[in-house]
Every structure is written in C-alpha cells, then in structure tokens.
C-alpha cells in the first residue's frame, strides 16, 4: 500500500480501480452511475479519486491516536 500512498492527493479512476481489483470498463460504468466504491470527482472529462478515500476503503488509512 506504500505505492498507493505515493500517488499523491488524487489518482485517476483506472489506477484506483486497479487497486480495488476492478476492471477498467466496470470502473467507468460504476463511476458514471455513482456506484464506485469510493468518492469519485468528475473534473471536465476526467474521473479522479482521492487517495485518502482509497486508503480508507482498503483499510490502510492512517489511524488517529
């Protein structure tokens, strides 16, 4: 999961889908219908996924003490 943390603040939909073991076509379908596993930002023609949301859904988000 260190590689996911190194992606920065946001990543593209295909990369996020890869982390979640979702195929490219299915990822776009889920994003279009609002059913993707995490928040998806639609910016112009691009779909972006916040890395923090991706880490949270995979259980690798930093914990607060």
Secondary structure, 3 states (H helix, E strand, C coil): CHHHHCCCCEEEHHHHHHHCCCCHHHHHHHHHCCCCCCCCEEECCEEEEEHHHHHHHHCCCCCCC
